[in-house]
């Protein structure tokens, strides 16, 4: 399963070097004929949006039944107490020592996840425009607040008899999560990594499950707060276990082509049963089935094949206008630091120059900004955001970028791209483990002294 977005087809330079000038000129000519086309993200297809809507309807139905005794035949209203104010639901796991230990393990892993985000750059598709940058940092800050506030509420609830204070903090938590975490998660879920026809419905139902736990927190009274607080806490940590599984698979060099998709599903499988019951993974599978049935029934196959706008979950026939060095499985990359990848001796200018020269296939000294946009689309950036980036970062509005402008205005891109390039090379020849020297000689990338 490959990257989730595609760009118009063209030839690619060889993996380990710059392509011949004739090929580069042909690619540049094709680019000039379609200077505003940067491909299309999967989310932008009509079938994808209809499928997502159907999955949302499915989630509303499931959690309506889940919030009630289904035999009542009633419908859930968010302004009523419903059945959520009961201490236990029929499908909920009883609170026991294993859940408490698991909750403590989640908090322990939070330390590593926060350290990771503090030391590794954010994927460029999240920060390439000012609006997307605000969204992702709001999401991160919201997550940090939850990591800190959750244990505080738990400690006060367990150690002190302070109903008014505890309930006030719970209401603040629910409002905060609803305003900042849920909204940003919905925005970010439109362009997931991995096999998009699996990831999109999985993200929809995960957000629905998270919202359900917020509903439990809001509606439960002080005496019965322990269960919903644990349910919310465990559900919030799906991402943590996704990152843990992804890191393990990456370090063991396993399943690179499906690594992110598998990590999401395993993270969901770890956290949802203790949070909302064993039946939840069946509902996750149901969401994936509903999404794909609607997608297959509504997508325009002939148009899709004709324009290559949409990449399916299989992604067997992807071709892009980007060098193979920059291809990332599932649009994601295991973000080892450049030091770990053998680039400790390189300056920022040398790293930027290495990436620039790989993109400047014809050695003209400039790269077309539309080609850079195609690269970003292949990494999962929606086409509209790629065009916003073109307008926002092209200082002189020339449509081209020289090396200095690339170094100044696109640090997030060349830092991530360098990680992709060196990581791909290390993955090909196991250079990171074998100690292969990765260096810049006369302004060009040289691996192993060759």
Secondary structure, 3 states (H helix, E strand, C coil): CCCCEECCCCCCCCCCCCCCHHHHHHHHHHHHHCCCCCCECHHHCHHHHHHHHHHHHHHHHHHHHHHCCHHHCCCCCCCCCCCCCCCCCCCCCCCCHHHHHHHHHHHHHHHHHHHHHHHCCCCHHHHCCHHHHHHHHHHHHHHHHHHHHHHHHHHHHHHCCCHHHHHHHHHHHHHHHHHHHHHHHHHHHHHCCCCHHHHHHHHHHHHHHHHHHHHHHHHCCHHHHHHHHHHHHHHHCHHHHHHHHHHHHHHCCCCHHHHHHHHHHHHHHHHHHHHHCCCHHHHHHHHHHHHHHHHHHHCCHHHHHHHCCECCCCCCCCCCCCCHHHCCHHHCCCCCCCCCCCCCCCCHHHHHHHHHHHHCCCCCCEEEHHHHHHHHHHCCCCHHHHHHHHHHHCCCCCCEEEHHHHHHHCHHHHHHHHHHHHHHHHHHHCHHHHCCCEEEECCEEEECCC
